Amino acid sequence: MSDLREKLSDFVVRRVVDVAGEANLVFSTRKKQAPIKEPAEYGLEGFETKYVTSRDGAKIGIWHKPPSDPTQPIYVAFHGRKGNWGFASSYPAPKSHTADYKDQGYRHQWLKAMADSGAGVIAVHTRGFGASNFPETKKHTIRNMAEDMEAVDDFMRHKNIDTRRVIVTGESMGGALAALMTEIMHERGHPPKMLGLVNTFSDMSRALHEQVIRVRFGKCQPLKAASYENFRERFANPLDTVKTVANLSNDTKLYVAHTPKDELMGLEHTQRVLKAGQDHGMDNTFRVLVGPFLRPLSRQHTAWDPKVLVEDMDNAFHGRDQAITRGK
């Protein structure tokens, strides 16, 4: 009976992924997002909206602010799966959510903390999110995202940015994209100084598998028997952060941070990524994030203090051995 249940589960998963398409599990649409405003409306003074064009014609938005302190790094930042840089959740928020949850402004607060430190910021609006769009007439792949990042890398070269001053960073799915961006920079012969991952999955197929059997379809017994191997087989490119980290140059530092109460992305994801860096001989920094738990329905996935995180990333960038300060 157990074998039959697993076969049934795998068949359903196979059909769901094949019908929805790999891209639809990654990309977004404006209908599910809050309208994106200009950076100044989020308190991001000195930021300018720029655009780069990917190979397939996609228009990729960038919020750019040069560093005000030449000793500080330049952050190339990627946001997580839902929402955009302005509003980090589904939109509109249900009426039952608290005011703190409805705000969901921790992402632009993170960018502000970067800028307030004197650092430069290149905040990338992922394809289909915020200020970015994409041709809706074709099927999209993870390779399209990689091409978007090549366009962002070209932007940095045009600005004569020294990549040894760059921290590529991202939270949640944005961390996996940050790792992919770092790999592209490595392949192009100019790796960044540091890769900073915050509550990032070890690979997308594993994260989706866990959500299916634990969260979205927790009461659907057939799907609870779905195997991780079956999920993995359905993705041509599963955004494998572990594999990407293992392929990076040792010239890049690895900073990995995790919220201990994160119920969406378990600690085992962070442990796999950290071990990949350790086995690869990278300069590693691991931090436990402690911050305000103000978003009750985020499953504590975003419960971290942006200012504290930037302070600690800055310490790691400059080689200062300091423990992270507690959040509010």
N, C-alpha and C positions, 0 to 999 in steps of 0.2 A: 504493500500500500504506500509506503514512504517513497519508493522509487517512482510510483505512478504520480504521486503528488509533486515530486520534483520535476518530472517530465512535463506535467501540466503547467507548473509554474514557469519553467523555462520557455515553454511554447508561448505563454501569455506575454512574458517579458520580451521575447523575440519579436512578437507582433507589435507590441507597444512601441519599441524602439525603432523598428523598421518603418512603421506607419508615421510616427511622429518625426522621425529623422534625427540624426545626431545633432544637427545644427539647432533644431528647435528646443533641445534640452540645454543649449548653451546661450543662444542669442535671445534677444528680447524684442518687444515692440513698444511703440510709444503709448499704445492704449493701456498698458499696464504700469505706466510711469507718471509721476508728477511732471508737469511742464518744467523744463530746465530754464533757469534765469541766467542773467549775466553775473559773473563772479562777484562784482561789487555788492549785489543784492544779498549775498551771503556773508558780507563782511570781509571779502577777500580783496582788499585794496592792492592795487599794483599788478593784478593779474589781467592778462589779455587773452581773448579767445582767438586761437589760431586754428588753421585747418591743414591737414595733409591729405593727399589722395593715394589710396591703395591701388594695386595693379588692376583690380576689377572695377575701378571707378568709385569705390566707396569713399565717402567724405568723413574723415576721422577728426573729431574735435580734440583740441588740446587747450587746457588752461595753463598759461605760461607766466612765470614770474622769475626774472633773473635774481641771483643772490645779492643781498645787500651787504653781506659779510664775505669777503673772498676766502676766508679760512673755513667756511662752512660748506657742507656737501650740497649737491643738487639731487633732489629726489625725483625719480620717475615713478609715478604712483598709479596703481590700478585698483579700482573699486570692486566690490563683490557683485554677486549675481543679480539681486533685485534692485529696482530703482535706478538711481544715478548719483552723481556727486552731490546733488542738492537734497534729495529725499531718498533715504536708504530702505525702502520697503515697497510693498504693493500699494497702489494708489487707486482710489482714496482709502485711507485707513478706516476700518470699521468703527462705527460710533462707540462701540464698547471699549475701544482702546483708550488708555489714559493720555493726557496731554503730552507727557514725556515721550510716550511711544509715537504719537502723531508727529512730533517734531522730527525725529529720526535724522538729526543734523550732525551726527558724529563724524560723517565723512568730510563735510566741508570744514568742520572744526579741526579735523586732522590736518587738512591742507593749511589752515590758518596757523596751526601750531608749527608746522614746517617753516612757513614764511616768517613768523614772529621770531624764530630762532636765528634768522639771518640767512637761512638756506635758500637755494633756488628750488623752484617747483615746476615740474612738467606733469600735470594731471591728465592722464589719457582717458577719454570717454570711449569705453569699449564699443566696438561695432554694434549698432542697434540700440545703444543707450545714450541718454542725455543729448549732447551736441553732435553725436555721430549718427550717420545713417548708413544704409547699404542698399545696393540694387535688389529689389524684391522679386526680380524676375528669374533669379537663378538660385540653385541650391548652394548653400554655404557650408564650408568645412572649417576645421581647425586650421588648415593651411591658409585660409583667408585671413584668419587672425594673425598668423605669423607674418603674412605680407603686410598687414596693417602695422605691425611692430617694426618691420623693415623701413616703412615710411617714417615712423617716429624716429628711428635711428638716423635716417637721412636728415631729418629736421635738426637733430643734435649736431650732426656733422656740419650742417649749414651754419649753425650758430657757433661753430668752433668750440664746442663744449668738450673739455677734457674728461674722458670717461673714468679716469682714475679719481675723479671727484664725485662720481655718481653712485647713489644708492638706488637700486631698482627695488621697489617694494609694492606689496599688495596685501589685501585682507580677503580671507575666504577664497572664492574662485579667483579673485584678483591676484592672490599669491601665486597660484598656478600659472597665470598669465605673466606675472613678473619673472617667474623662473624661465618661462619660454622666451621672454624678452632677453634675459641674461644669456641664455644659450645662443640666441641669434647674434648678440653682440660678441660673444666668444668666437663664434664661427667667422665673424667678420674681422677678427683680429684685434678688437679693442674691448676686452671685458670690463665691466664696471668694478669698482672697488668692493661693493657690498651688495648682497641680495638679502632683503629683509622680508620674511614670511610671517604673517599674522593669522592664526587660526586657519591654516591652509590644509586642504585635503591632500593625502598622499597620492591618490589618483582619482579622477572624476568617476570612473565606473564603480569603484569601491564605495565612494560617497553616495552615489545614486542608489546602489544596491542596499546600503544601510537605511536610506530614507524610505525606500519602498517597503522593506520588511519590518521596519520599526515605527515609521511615522505615517506616511500617506495611506498605506493599506494595512495598517497594523491589525485590523479586524478581519481581513480577507485571508483566510487560512491557506488557500492555494498559493497565493503570492508569497506567503511567509517562507515557503520552501524553496524559493528561487535561489539559485547558486550564484556566487560571485563570478565564477568562471564563465557563466553564460552571459552576464553583463559585460564582462571584459571582451568577449568575442564579438559583441555587437558594435564596438567602437573601433573605427580605423585609427583614430588617434585619441586615446583616453585622457589626455592632459595628465600624464604620469609625472608628478612632481619628483618622486623618488628617482626615477630614471633620468630625468633632466638634471637634477642636482649631481648625480653620479657622473655626468658627462661634462660638468663645468670645469673651467680652469681653476687651479689652486690659487691663482692670483686674486680670486674673488672671495671675500669673507662671507660666511653664512650666519645670518642672524635669524633665529627661530623663536617666536613668542606664542604663548598659548594661554587662553583663559581657563582656569581650572574648573569652572562650573559650566563650561560649554557643553550643552546637551545635544548639539547638532553635529559638531565635528569633534569626535572623541580624541582624547590624548594620544591614542595609539597612532593616529594620523601624523601628529607632530613627531612622535618617537621614530616612526619609519623614516621621515624626512631627515631628522637629526642624525640618525644612524647612517644614512646614505652619505651625509657630509663627513661624518667621522671616519667611516671606512675609506672615504676618498682622500682623507688627509687634509681637509679644508680647515681653515681657522674658524671655529664654531663659537657662537654665543647663544645660550638658551635662556629665555626669561619666562617667568610665570607672571602674567598680567593680572593686576588687581585694580579694579575700577568701580565706578558707580553702576549698580544693577538697576537701571531705570527703565528697561525695555522688557516688560514681563512676558511678551509673546515672542521674543526673539530667541528664546531657549538659551539665553545668556551667551549667544554666539558673538554678540557685539558689545559685551559688557567690559569695555576697557576705556581707559582715560587717554585721549589723543595726545594731550600735552606731555603726560608722563612717558608715553611710548616714544615720542620724538626725542625727548631728553635722553632716554636710554639708547636709542639708535645712534644719536650723536656721540654718546660716550663710546659705543662700540666702533663707530667709524674712526674716531680719533685714537682708539686703542686705550681708552681709560678703563680701568678695571673697577667699576662701581656697580653695586647692586641697584636694581630698579627701585625707585621710590614708590611707596604705596599710593594708590589713587585716593580720591576723595572719600 
